[in-house]
C-alpha cells in the first residue's frame, strides 16, 4: 500500500457577490492547467431552500511527479445561501450571485504509489532505509512544492473572489 502524508490543509471563506458559473470554471481550470492535475468530481449536490441554494462540491486531483511520488489534492467547495441578484455594472443590469463560499484544500504527498516496495517485509524495510537515508531531501523538496501549489491555488481563489465581488 502506498504511503500518504497530508502536507497541506487550509480553507478560505468569502461572503459577498460572485458569479458562481465563472468561479466554478476558474477554480476547476486552475487545478487542471496550472497545477497539472487530473481532476475528477466526486460529489456535486444542490439543495434548494426557498429562493436560495446550498451547493456542495468535492474534487480530487492527482499528478504523477516521478515513478515514486504522486501529488493528490482534494478540494471541497461549500456554497451557502446563494441567491441571484441584479446589479448595475457599467450602467447595465447584470445578474450575479450573493452568498457565502468556503473552500477547503488538502494536499497529500503519496510515496511508492505503485506499491513496488510492498511485496515483502524485506522490501518494506528497504523502503524505510531508502526514505530515511537516501531521499529525505527529495521528500522535503516535493513537500515544499505541493505546499506552494496548494497555497497559490487558495491565493488565486481569494484574489478572484475579491476582484469578482468588486466589479
BAMI-7816 format. One record per residue (C-alpha): x, y, z; residue in one letter. Coordinates in steps of 0.1 Angstrom, whole numbers, plus 5000, padded with zeros to 4 digits. Layout:
N
XYZA;...
//
This chain:
167
500050005000X;501350354992X;502250585019X;500250915020X;501151215041X;498851525044X;501251805038X;498852095034X;495452165048X;493752515048X;490552695039X;489253025027X;485953185034X;484253455014X;480953635018X;479553864991X;478953894954X;480353654929X;479453474896X;479253104905X;479552974870X;482653174863X;484053094898X;483552714892X;485252734858X;488152944871X;488852704901X;488552384880X;490752514852X;493352644876X;493652294892X;493952134857X;496152374839X;498252554865X;498852254888X;498651994861X;496251774880X;493951504866X;490751624883X;487651434889X;484451554906X;483451314933X;480351504946X;478051774934X;474951844955X;472552134951X;469852194977X;467052444971X;465852635002X;463152874991X;464853114967X;468353034978X;470652744970X;473252544990X;475852374969X;478552114979X;481352014955X;484251774961X;487151744936X;490051514938X;493151554916X;496351364912X;499551424893X;502451174890X;505651364898X;508151074895X;507850694895X;507950714933X;506051034942X;502551154933X;500651464944X;497051434955X;494951754960X;491351734975X;489252044972X;485852094989X;483652384980X;480552475001X;478252754990X;475652855015X;472553075009X;473353154972X;470753384957X;470653554923X;470753934924X;470754214898X;473454474900X;474254774878X;477554714861X;478855004839X;475255134836X;473854794825X;471954544846X;473854214852X;472953904872X;475353784899X;475153554929X;475253654965X;476153424993X;479053265012X;481653034999X;484052815019X;486952635000X;488952375018X;492152235002X;494151935014X;497451834997X;498851485001X;502251354991X;501950994981X;505150784982X;505550454964X;502150494948X;502750184926X;503449964956X;506849844943X;508249834979X;505249644993X;505849294980X;507749155011X;508749265045X;512349295034X;511249545007X;509349745032X;512549755053X;514449875022X;511850145016X;512250275051X;516050295046X;515650455012X;513250725026X;515350785057X;518850795043X;518750825005X;515951064996X;514951285026X;515951595007X;513751494978X;510851425001X;511151775016X;511651924981X;508351774968X;506551855001X;507552224997X;506452224960X;503052074970X;502552334998X;503552614974X;501052494947X;498152454972X;498852784988X;499052954954X;495652794945X;493952934976X;495653274970X;494353284934X;490853184946X;490953474972X;492153724947X;489453604921X;486653634946X;487853974959X;488054114923X;484853954912X;482854094941X;484054444934X;483054454897X;
//
